[in-house]
């Protein structure tokens, strides 16, 4: 219940900030991070994903490239997809970020390599989930 009040306060702060600051201002980015965290603690993972998506766009706009902070934000978003059990969405999102990184960073950049490793982990997780589903006993019809 504490997070419901935090969500209200951070949303109000964000609304005020957006009225006077650019969308990629560091204060807005910080408020988005706090709002997303509060949503995640309140188990509103889909809303947290939306905040992290907006936050990532603002970070890229502010820096003009894909930074370590961007990768941290992206990983938080993937974690929310995991909480929602949406591995396919996490995979698609990771592919999109990888395409973006390839336009902004050298292909051997550490951030690109880390994103590729994350994609491999997600694909492996999806395969293991499919295998586990296949191993579940099927109901017997009489």
C-alpha positions in Angstrom: 0.0 0.0 0.0 2.9 2.3 0.5 3.7 2.1 -3.2 0.2 3.2 -4.2 0.9 6.6 -2.6 4.4 6.6 -4.1 2.9 6.0 -7.5 0.5 8.8 -7.1 3.2 11.2 -6.0 5.7 10.2 -8.7 2.9 10.5 -11.4 2.0 14.0 -10.1 5.7 15.0 -10.1 6.1 13.6 -13.6 3.1 15.6 -14.9 4.5 18.8 -13.4 8.0 18.1 -14.7 6.7 17.5 -18.2 5.0 20.8 -18.2 8.3 22.7 -17.7 11.2 20.4 -18.7 12.2 18.6 -21.9 11.2 14.9 -22.1 14.8 13.9 -21.8 15.7 16.0 -18.8 17.6 14.0 -16.1 14.9 14.8 -13.5 12.2 13.3 -15.7 14.4 10.3 -16.3 14.9 9.9 -12.6 11.2 10.3 -11.9 10.3 7.7 -14.5 12.8 5.3 -12.9 11.2 5.8 -9.5 7.7 5.5 -10.9 8.6 2.2 -12.7 10.2 0.9 -9.6 7.1 1.7 -7.6 4.9 0.0 -10.2 7.1 -3.1 -10.0 6.9 -3.2 -6.2 3.1 -2.9 -6.5 3.2 -5.8 -9.0 2.0 -3.6 -11.8 4.6 -4.9 -14.2 3.0 -3.9 -17.4 2.9 -0.3 -16.3 6.6 -0.6 -15.2 7.4 -1.8 -18.7 5.8 1.3 -20.2 7.8 3.6 -17.8 11.0 1.9 -18.6 10.3 2.1 -22.4 9.7 5.9 -22.1 12.7 6.2 -19.8 15.0 4.4 -22.3 13.8 6.7 -25.2 14.6 9.7 -23.0 18.0 8.4 -22.1 18.9 7.8 -25.7 17.6 11.2 -26.7 19.6 12.9 -23.9 22.9 11.1 -24.7 22.5 10.7 -28.4 23.7 7.0 -28.1 23.1 3.8 -26.2 24.9 4.1 -22.9 25.5 1.8 -19.9 22.5 3.5 -18.2 20.4 2.6 -21.2 21.4 -1.0 -20.9 20.5 -1.0 -17.2 17.1 0.5 -18.0 16.6 -2.1 -20.7 17.5 -4.9 -18.4 14.9 -3.7 -15.8 12.3 -3.8 -18.6 13.3 -7.3 -19.5 12.9 -8.3 -15.8 9.4 -6.9 -15.9 8.6 -9.0 -18.9 10.0 -12.0 -17.0 7.6 -11.2 -14.1 4.8 -11.1 -16.6 6.0 -14.4 -18.1 6.2 -12.8 -21.5 9.5 -14.3 -22.7 8.6 -13.9 -26.4 8.0 -10.1 -25.8 11.3 -9.9 -24.0 13.0 -11.6 -26.9 11.4 -9.3 -29.5 12.3 -6.3 -27.4 15.9 -7.4 -27.1 16.1 -7.9 -30.8 14.8 -4.3 -31.3 17.4 -2.9 -28.9 20.1 -4.9 -30.5 19.2 -3.4 -33.9 19.2 0.0 -32.4 22.6 -0.6 -30.7 24.1 -1.7 -34.0 23.1 1.6 -35.6 24.7 3.6 -32.7 27.6 1.5 -31.5 30.5 -0.6 -33.0 29.5 -4.3 -33.4 32.1 -5.4 -30.9 31.1 -2.8 -28.2 30.7 -4.3 -24.7 27.1 -3.2 -24.6 26.2 -4.9 -27.8 27.9 -8.1 -26.7 26.0 -8.0 -23.4 22.7 -7.6 -25.2 23.6 -10.5 -27.5 24.3 -12.6 -24.4 21.0 -11.6 -22.9 19.2 -12.5 -26.1 20.8 -16.0 -26.0 19.7 -16.4 -22.4 16.1 -15.5 -23.2 16.0 -17.8 -26.2 17.4 -20.7 -24.0 14.7 -19.9 -21.4 12.0 -20.0 -24.0 13.2 -23.4 -25.3 13.3 -24.8 -21.8 9.8 -23.6 -21.2 8.6 -25.3 -24.4 10.4 -28.5 -23.3 8.8 -28.4 -19.9 5.3 -27.9 -21.5 5.9 -31.0 -23.7 6.8 -33.1 -20.7 3.6 -32.3 -18.8 1.3 -35.3 -18.6 -1.6 -35.0 -21.1 -5.1 -35.6 -19.8 -6.5 -39.0 -20.6 -9.9 -39.1 -22.3 -12.3 -41.9 -21.3 
